[in-house]
Amino acid sequence: MKYLLGMDGGGTATKISAADRDGHVIARHTAGPLNVNGQSPEQFQATLGEILRWLNASGFQAGNCGGIGIGAAGISNPRARQLLMEAFAARGYQAPVFTYSDGETALAAAFPECHGIILIAGTGSICLGRRENGEMVRAGGFGHLVDDGGSAYGIAIGILSAVVRAEDGRAKPTALRRLVFEKLDIGSVEDLIGYIYTPSRPKKEIASLAVLLEQAAAAGDDAAMEIERKSAEELGILVRTVMAHLPEENNVALAGSVLLKNQAIGNRVRGYILEQRGDVHIALCSQDASEGAIRLLEREKALHLE
């Protein structure tokens, strides 16, 4: 049986969907991380091997694959698609390989028609819009060093900044200090600085501190409530910028851990959206982006489905 393969590669896990020639998902799997830019060649090959073993065990033979769609962060690297094509070809896959940004696949997962607007606030933040003709509009998503306002990483940096500013008297005490110290099992700001500036500390680990914000804000902590306000404002700017370029699109999806889990930020962002355009339909999106990769793949013209 001919099938299509959709993948959503991430820093911690990869979601895989196999679909029939009509695009109906018939099998799903979760494998290890797949990041062409951020992984060693050994890690990349290990995850790919895990995926291929699952495909073989599930009866999906290489020769029956009609197309492979892969969404992942950093996939715009020109070498990334070539590496993926070579890796699959070496294992007998002759189907064409198409690569998409993780935002594109998330948008396609949110909207079966593959057009609309999606605001994503996970470890990073970005807003993407896609017209019915496929034209893309983007705001944000330029990385944690210069961008990513309202993201989990941005929130975590706000939390850590509030803690150290309170420590030396530049700001009043904050409940975030206790919450951070308990989560990291540390006893001083000196310990905290050592934790933050450990060279091997991954961005995602810093971002995981964002979950502390809601608890502190709910207790009335001023620093936490200000971080929530600023985060929502940054995300509101992202989505309103894209909306201004796409007046014909009236559907907005909110995705990513910040918008799915922090109700206060989510509600503020909804308010910013509706202030700009009251007729917009807003929905939370937690769909598997590997299915979005399948939907984008279906629109390609070079699939081997005969």
C-alpha positions as CSV (number, residue, x, y, z in Angstrom):
1,M,0.0,0.0,0.0
2,K,1.3,3.5,-0.9
3,Y,1.6,5.8,2.1
4,L,2.7,9.3,3.0
5,L,5.0,10.0,5.9
6,G,4.7,13.2,8.0
7,M,7.2,14.1,10.7
8,D,7.4,16.8,13.3
9,G,10.9,17.0,14.6
10,G,11.6,18.6,18.0
11,G,14.4,19.0,20.5
12,T,13.0,16.4,22.8
13,A,10.8,14.1,20.6
14,T,9.7,13.5,17.0
15,K,6.0,12.8,16.2
16,I,5.4,10.6,13.1
17,S,2.2,10.1,11.1
18,A,1.8,7.6,8.3
19,A,-1.2,8.3,6.0
20,D,-2.9,6.6,3.1
21,R,-2.9,8.1,-0.4
22,D,-6.0,10.1,0.6
23,G,-4.3,11.7,3.5
24,H,-6.1,9.7,6.2
25,V,-3.7,9.0,9.1
26,I,-3.4,5.3,9.7
27,A,-0.6,5.0,12.2
28,R,1.3,7.3,14.6
29,H,4.5,7.0,16.6
30,T,6.7,9.1,18.8
31,A,10.5,8.8,18.5
32,G,13.5,10.6,19.9
33,P,14.6,14.2,19.0
34,L,15.3,15.1,15.4
35,N,17.1,18.4,14.9
36,V,19.5,18.5,12.0
37,N,21.2,21.7,13.2
38,G,21.3,21.0,16.9
39,Q,22.2,17.3,17.1
40,S,25.4,15.4,16.5
41,P,25.4,13.2,13.5
42,E,25.3,10.2,15.8
43,Q,22.2,11.4,17.5
44,F,20.5,12.3,14.2
45,Q,21.2,8.8,12.8
46,A,20.0,7.1,16.0
47,T,16.6,8.9,15.9
48,L,16.3,8.2,12.2
49,G,17.1,4.5,12.7
50,E,14.5,4.3,15.4
51,I,11.9,5.8,13.1
52,L,12.8,3.4,10.2
53,R,12.7,0.4,12.5
54,W,9.1,1.4,13.6
55,L,8.1,1.8,9.9
56,N,9.5,-1.6,9.0
57,A,7.9,-3.3,12.0
58,S,4.5,-1.7,11.2
59,G,4.6,-2.9,7.6
60,F,5.5,0.4,5.9
61,Q,8.0,-0.6,3.3
62,A,10.5,1.9,1.8
63,G,9.4,1.3,-1.8
64,N,5.8,2.1,-1.0
65,C,6.4,5.6,0.4
66,G,5.0,8.2,-1.9
67,G,6.4,11.3,-0.2
68,I,8.0,12.4,3.0
69,G,7.2,15.7,4.7
70,I,9.3,16.9,7.6
71,G,8.7,19.9,9.8
72,A,11.3,21.1,12.3
73,A,12.9,24.2,13.8
74,G,15.9,25.4,11.8
75,I,15.0,23.4,8.8
76,S,15.6,26.4,6.5
77,N,19.3,25.5,6.6
78,P,20.0,24.6,3.0
79,R,22.0,21.6,4.0
80,A,19.2,20.2,6.2
81,R,17.0,19.0,3.4
82,Q,20.0,17.4,1.6
83,L,21.0,15.5,4.7
84,L,17.5,14.2,5.2
85,M,17.2,13.2,1.5
86,E,20.6,11.4,1.7
87,A,19.7,9.6,4.9
88,F,16.4,8.3,3.6
89,A,17.8,7.4,0.1
90,A,20.6,5.4,1.8
91,R,17.9,3.2,3.4
92,G,16.0,2.6,0.1
93,Y,13.5,5.5,0.1
94,Q,13.2,7.0,-3.3
95,A,10.2,9.2,-2.5
96,P,10.6,13.0,-2.6
97,V,11.4,14.7,0.7
98,F,9.8,18.1,1.5
99,T,10.9,20.2,4.4
100,Y,8.8,22.8,6.3
101,S,9.3,25.0,9.3
102,D,7.7,23.8,12.5
103,G,5.4,26.8,12.3
104,E,4.1,25.8,8.9
105,T,3.3,22.3,10.0
106,A,1.6,23.6,13.2
107,L,-0.6,26.0,11.0
108,A,-1.5,23.2,8.7
109,A,-2.4,21.0,11.7
110,A,-4.7,23.8,13.1
111,F,-6.4,24.4,9.8
112,P,-7.3,21.5,7.4
113,E,-7.4,24.0,4.5
114,C,-3.8,25.0,5.4
115,H,-4.5,28.7,5.5
116,G,-5.2,31.0,8.5
117,I,-3.1,32.5,11.3
118,I,-1.3,30.8,14.1
119,L,0.4,32.3,17.1
120,I,2.9,29.9,18.8
121,A,4.4,30.6,22.2
122,G,6.4,27.6,23.3
123,T,10.1,27.7,24.1
124,G,10.2,30.4,21.4
125,S,7.5,32.6,19.9
126,I,6.3,33.3,16.3
127,C,3.2,34.2,14.5
128,L,2.6,32.8,11.0
129,G,-0.2,33.6,8.5
130,R,-0.9,31.7,5.3
131,R,-3.1,32.9,2.5
132,E,-5.3,30.5,0.5
133,N,-2.8,30.8,-2.4
134,G,0.1,29.7,-0.1
135,E,1.7,33.0,0.5
136,M,3.2,33.3,4.0
137,V,3.4,36.2,6.4
138,R,5.5,36.1,9.5
139,A,6.3,38.1,12.6
140,G,8.9,37.1,15.2
141,G,10.7,33.8,15.5
142,F,14.2,35.1,15.2
143,G,15.6,33.3,18.2
144,H,16.1,33.8,21.9
145,L,19.1,36.2,21.6
146,V,17.3,38.9,19.8
147,D,13.6,38.0,19.8
148,D,11.1,35.4,21.3
149,G,9.1,37.9,23.4
150,G,6.3,36.2,25.3
151,S,7.9,32.7,24.9
152,A,8.6,30.3,27.7
153,Y,12.3,31.3,27.5
154,G,11.4,35.0,27.5
155,I,9.2,34.5,30.6
156,A,11.9,32.5,32.3
157,I,14.4,35.3,31.7
158,G,11.9,37.7,33.2
159,I,11.5,35.5,36.2
160,L,15.3,35.2,36.8
161,S,15.8,39.0,36.2
162,A,13.1,39.7,38.8
163,V,14.8,37.5,41.3
164,V,18.3,39.0,41.0
165,R,16.9,42.6,40.9
166,A,15.1,41.9,44.1
167,E,18.2,40.4,45.7
168,D,20.2,43.7,45.5
169,G,17.3,46.0,46.2
170,R,16.6,47.3,42.7
171,A,13.1,45.9,43.0
172,K,11.0,44.8,45.9
173,P,11.0,41.2,47.1
174,T,9.1,38.6,44.9
175,A,7.6,35.2,45.6
176,L,9.4,34.1,42.5
177,R,12.6,33.8,44.5
178,R,11.3,31.0,46.7
179,L,9.7,29.2,43.8
180,V,12.9,29.3,41.7
181,F,15.1,28.2,44.6
182,E,12.7,25.3,45.4
183,K,12.5,24.1,41.8
184,L,16.3,24.2,41.3
185,D,17.1,23.0,44.8
186,I,19.4,25.8,45.4
187,G,20.0,28.1,48.4
188,S,21.4,31.4,47.1
189,V,21.6,33.8,44.2
190,E,25.2,32.8,43.8
191,D,24.0,29.2,43.2
192,L,21.4,30.6,40.7
193,I,24.1,32.5,38.7
194,G,26.2,29.3,38.6
195,Y,23.2,27.4,37.3
196,I,22.3,30.0,34.6
197,Y,25.7,30.5,33.2
198,T,26.7,26.8,33.0
199,P,28.0,26.7,29.4
200,S,26.1,23.5,28.6
201,R,22.8,24.7,30.0
202,P,20.2,24.1,27.2
203,K,17.7,26.9,26.3
204,K,14.8,24.5,26.9
205,E,15.9,23.9,30.5
206,I,15.9,27.6,31.3
207,A,12.5,27.9,29.6
208,S,11.1,25.2,31.9
209,L,11.1,27.8,34.7
210,A,8.2,29.6,33.0
211,V,5.7,27.3,34.7
212,L,6.4,29.1,38.0
213,L,4.9,32.4,36.7
214,E,1.2,31.5,37.0
215,Q,1.4,30.4,40.6
216,A,3.2,33.6,41.7
217,A,0.9,35.8,39.7
218,A,-2.2,34.1,41.1
219,A,-1.0,34.9,44.6
220,G,-0.8,38.6,43.6
221,D,3.0,38.9,43.2
222,D,3.6,42.2,41.4
223,A,6.7,41.1,39.6
224,A,4.9,38.0,38.2
225,M,1.9,39.9,37.2
226,E,4.1,42.4,35.3
227,I,5.9,39.6,33.5
228,E,2.5,38.2,32.5
229,R,1.4,41.6,31.2
230,K,4.5,42.2,29.2
231,S,4.5,38.7,27.8
232,A,0.9,39.0,26.6
233,E,1.6,42.4,25.1
234,E,4.6,41.0,23.1
235,L,2.5,38.1,21.8
236,G,-0.4,40.5,21.0
237,I,2.0,42.6,18.9
238,L,3.1,39.5,16.9
239,V,-0.4,38.4,16.1
240,R,-1.8,41.8,15.4
241,T,1.1,42.5,13.0
242,V,0.3,39.4,10.9
243,M,-3.5,40.1,11.1
244,A,-2.9,43.6,9.6
245,H,-1.3,41.9,6.5
246,L,-4.1,39.3,6.2
247,P,-7.4,41.1,6.5
248,E,-9.1,38.3,4.7
249,E,-8.2,35.6,7.3
250,N,-10.6,35.4,10.2
251,N,-9.3,32.3,12.0
252,V,-6.6,32.5,14.6
253,A,-5.2,29.5,16.4
254,L,-3.2,29.8,19.6
255,A,-0.6,27.1,20.2
256,G,2.4,26.3,22.4
257,S,2.8,25.7,26.1
258,V,2.5,29.3,27.2
259,L,-0.8,29.9,25.5
260,L,-2.2,26.5,26.2
261,K,-1.3,26.5,29.9
262,N,-1.2,30.1,31.2
263,Q,-4.8,31.2,31.2
264,A,-4.1,34.8,32.2
265,I,-1.7,35.3,29.2
266,G,-4.1,33.5,26.9
267,N,-7.0,35.7,27.9
268,R,-5.0,38.9,27.5
269,V,-3.9,37.8,24.0
270,R,-7.4,37.1,23.0
271,G,-8.4,40.6,24.1
272,Y,-5.6,42.1,22.0
273,I,-6.8,40.1,19.0
274,L,-10.5,41.1,19.4
275,E,-9.6,44.8,19.9
276,Q,-8.1,44.8,16.4
277,R,-10.8,42.7,14.7
278,G,-14.0,41.7,16.5
279,D,-15.1,39.1,13.9
280,V,-12.1,36.8,14.4
281,H,-12.6,33.2,15.5
282,I,-10.0,32.2,18.0
283,A,-9.3,28.6,19.0
284,L,-6.7,26.7,21.0
285,C,-4.6,24.3,19.0
286,S,-2.9,21.2,20.3
287,Q,-3.1,19.0,17.2
288,D,-0.1,16.9,16.2
289,A,2.0,18.9,13.7
290,S,3.1,15.7,12.0
291,E,-0.5,15.6,10.6
292,G,0.1,19.1,9.4
293,A,3.1,17.9,7.5
294,I,0.9,15.3,5.8
295,R,-1.6,18.0,4.8
296,L,1.2,20.1,3.3
297,L,2.6,17.1,1.6
298,E,-0.7,16.4,-0.1
299,R,-0.4,19.8,-1.8
300,E,2.9,19.0,-3.4
301,K,3.0,18.0,-7.1
302,A,5.8,15.5,-7.2
303,L,4.5,12.7,-5.0
304,H,5.0,9.0,-6.0
305,L,1.4,7.8,-5.5
306,E,1.0,5.6,-8.6
